[in-house]
Amino acid sequence: MGLALMVLIWLITLVSTYFFVARTWWLPAGASAAAAWIDGQFTLTFILMGIVFLAAQLGLGYIVWKYQQRPTSPPVLYSHGNTKLEIIWTFLTAVLFIGLNLMGAPVWASQRWDPPADDAVKVEVTGMQFAWYFRYPGPDGTYAKTNVKLMDPSAGGEAAVGLDTNDPSAKDDVVTGTMYLPVNREVDLSLRSVDVIHSFFVPSLRFKQDAVPGLNIHMHFKPTEIGEYEIACAELCGLGHYKMHGMVHVVSQEDFDKWLAAREAEKQ
């Protein structure tokens, strides 16, 4: 019985490991400036954790087989622990955990604490049950005021985000349900939520950040590949959570300017 259990444990371990080594389950191709670094950190973490996982599961299978009950087995001996070993593996775990966090800190901070480029494209993302809305400040570069009393999600567009049309800055604000970005240009993102916590997740751009009610969270990133990339909400936000998705269209600067000009013309 012990031998059969050992084989089963090792079989499950090695088969599941194969899928990750073969990258059967993996991230889509990266399309942002930070993707290479994030993917490298992701891969390193999987390798280190994979080594620990393999060692633990292979060791477990061996122990199950070696110490199985037999007619000639001696009386059971109970261990009360080994302080030295416990200190060693706690220290190694701490080094691994803290080390990975320190390695990831620069790219994390670069998207949150460092100021965006002067020519960054400003986009405000508003999450609400169960849709994303995107607002561009227009040529004046200033977002108009919004008011929760003016919000009407069922109306969509400007009414959904509560745009105050009496504010002079509102004349060129563009609100859409689809996100357009120019390639190879930094994006200064303002992220907010109307009702509950949502999470703005674009896997291909390696971008993921919670949208929290009452907070205006600033982040920035740079798309590097023209294409269409899916947006998902990565935080369970209600019964319609599965419907809360959208698209990011990364286009050339020329196409982006044409698109934005066309949206502004529709407001006239």
Secondary structure, DSSP 8 states (H G I E B T S, - for coil): -HHHHHHHHHHHHHHHHHHHHTTSS------BTTHHHHHHHHHHHHHHHHHHHHHHHHHHHHHHHHT---TT----------HHHHHHHHHHHHHHHHHHHHHHHHHHHHHHTS---TT-EEEEEEEETTEEEEEE-TTTT----B-GGG--TTT-HHHHHTB-TTSGGGGG-EEESSEEEETTS-EEEEEEESSS-EEEEEGGGTEEEEE-BT--EEEEE-B-S-EEEEEEE-S--STTGGG-EEEEEEE-HHHHHHHHHHHHHHH-
